[in-house]
Amino acid sequence: MTEEMKSLAQWLESTKVSAVLKQQLLDMQAAMLAGDKAAEEILEDCLGEELQFGTSGLRGLMGAGNHRMNYHTVAKATQGLSNYLLGRRGSEETPAAASAAALAAALDGKGRPSVCIAYDSRNYSRLFADTAARVLCGNGIEVWMFPTLRPTPMLSFAIREKKATAGIVITASHNPREYNGYKVYGSYGGQITGQEARAIQDHIGECDLFDSPRFMDLEAAETAGLFHWIEPELDRAYYDQVKLQVRRKAMVAERSSQLHILYTALYGTGAVPVSLVLQELGFRLDQVAAQMEPDGDFSTTPYPNPERPAVYSMARDIAKTTFPDLILSTDPDGDRFGVMCRNQWGDYTLLTGNQQGLLLCNYLLEARQQTVQRTAGYVYSSIVTTDLIPRICARYGINHEETLTGFKYSAEKVEAQEKKAPGSFIFAMEESNGCMAGNFVRDKDAVIGAVLIAEAALYYKEKGMTLLDALDSLYKTYGYRGEEVMHFLAAGQHGQRQLRHRMNTLRLNWQEELSDLGVKAQEDYLLGLKGLPASNVLKYIMEDGSWIAIRPSGTEAKFKIYLSAQGSGKAEAEARLEELREAAYRISGDEAVVAEDDE
């Protein structure tokens, strides 16, 4: 009997597995026995290797099986996290006593851990959040949970406000509707990174999927003082902190109504906080009403990613009659935002994440120079982010540091720097539409991003410019770049094997394979370059300053190829970018498939 069939038997025989999950497996088994090869592959994938708890926690398709997001995999992960937190806090083994009072009493006086929990609008997110809370309380760990969905950055804020030991957010960010995930945050409000993630994974690996998790009813936990709902006052405190990020306060207070914004929440968590803060600041705000209510099926946009032009189709239709200055969007968990600007033809142009970051970085540094005496400041961006960010920082005399891809690494650096020099952090950004400002959140924050981009747009509008005009001015000052991120599928075990082979082949033969591009150097981040942790990223630097980087996704069955083309003007940069695109298809290999949402 194969390991998959053994696992199938365990799922079907367990009295703890729901009838719904069992039926999913039985249906796939019946189809497989009838000769359906696709069903056989899906069943093997469901029951194969367990979802791995990486530096982004868990993320995967929802459904029955070890390799899916479901009630049992969430409970097991939370039991492993509970064991880790209890061990780290120096407490005894979880007491065998079943009562909430006994559990709480056993940990009192020993630094009882506490965990904040948030969840997004995806299907089953509330179920998974409740499951995590019940397991934490079942282990005597105190829980603070939002009563309704909230953006991921508000989870980061809550951890810091409550001085919690850790945090959990149930989300799969911008992934398709079939996915969900489970991210863990540390005590400073940032996502956990390598060493901590590996330790938690070890604890999870020691747990049995069905027998290890300890549960407690939330009503009993609330009575015992282990479970609490996060109060509305915390929301208000967060909103007020976001509003404090406005740099030109008089301008916004007096003239914000001159900027007209059309906003879509893409059925996610940004609907309330983004709308509320922009309206309180006085901006003229319209909404794409059909996309404002929570909907885990993302009915009109199967890929709820602000980076993708397709998600703006409904907003653009509305804009044909309302003519807003900007179209804003946020992803389901409210950490990424997107911007479309009205162009000279009356249509709307989508900014890339790099372009958003360039505009905001320059705007913030310019405003800072006018209001703050020359003191040390820091800006952070990733190794696959535009080269223009360090050029802007150099002009303003600001320190710039690179991080690995993933905002957790920027948050980690910000936390360390703020301990050494409080108030020195200015801005962090990454190419995938994320940014962070202020000193109250340690993650990318679409609410902050929406406010800052609206302020910048108002500032340039008063100068008779759009954000596109401002961007063109930056290119003329710092050099033109043509930039793009291409996504390729690496699904299933075969796809992952092919990707590993392709990466290793490039490492050995890059001079031959990329000779036509004028590549002068390979940066292999598995070697721990630039003082950064080891990461499976390859970057190829060319004689003209252009570059290509290849990175397997940390959250999806994809790999990404980042392109950055240097040119003396826009036309030259675009022509060079086309050469890099052709190279990317060649690098990806004959069997690579462009991800569906990138077509």
Disulfide bonds with the S-S distance in Angstrom:
none
